[in-house]
Amino acid sequence: MSKEKKHEDQFEHIEDALTKGEQFIENNQKMLVNAVIIILVIIGAFLGYNKFIKNPKIEEASSQIFGAQNYFEKDSFNLALNGDGNISGFLEIADNYGSTPAGNLAKYYSGLCYLYLGDYNQAIVYLKKFSSDDLLLSNMAIANIGDAYMQLKDYKKAAEYYAKAASSKLNDFSTPIFLMKNALAYEKAGDNASALKVYERIEKEFPNSSEARNIEKYITRVKINLKK
């Protein structure tokens, strides 16, 4: 076969493929146009939501939370939680702007306010609603749930949450604090064997922490209790 014949055959194949493509577009033109419109509508809706709804809500929530934080810093937990009629409280911010960073933080503050006001069940509810990519802050919230369970005298649950708080983001500051609470909760629950393991871990892994200063006293106490 000559080179010229090969080129003619190749051209015919290309022309045939283009013709089929044109026919497909022509036959399915309405479907393709609709698909493009749907994609454009989705993109427009996304951009519009971010510009006109999401971003303004984020800014609004951020501006509103400062007043409640100010009351919180003054230990005015009821006003921080419920507001004063002019300033929104953490509960309102959490309910109205829960999907924003400030609204999420308001859930944490709400849990703390309830904890300090002695409403431990509600403290647990709001602390469990809070989530954060910051592991230290997340672990603080988990430990606060442990504090609420301690006040409710549910020592096993408290120990569970303290252990969870101590298990990630290990550091020389918060980890020994969580471990100490964990061990004390085990003691309250009557689980001296588990308490001993945690006290000995503090002694071994965090010898320079303030929790380790008198750790021998706690170790001796649980060892005596284990012999009873």
Secondary structure, DSSP 8 states (H G I E B T S, - for coil): --HHHHHHHHHHHHHHHHHHHHHHHHHTHHHHHHHHHHHHHHHHHHHHHIIIIIHHHHHHHHHHHHHHHHHHHTT-HHHHHH--SSS--HHHHHHHSTTSHHHHHHHHHHHHHHHHHT-HHHHHHHHHH---S-HHHHHHHHHHHHHHHHHTT-HHHHHHHHHHHHSSS--TTHHHHHHHHHHHHHHHTT-HHHHHHHHHHHHHH-TTSGGGTTHHHHHHHHHHHHH-
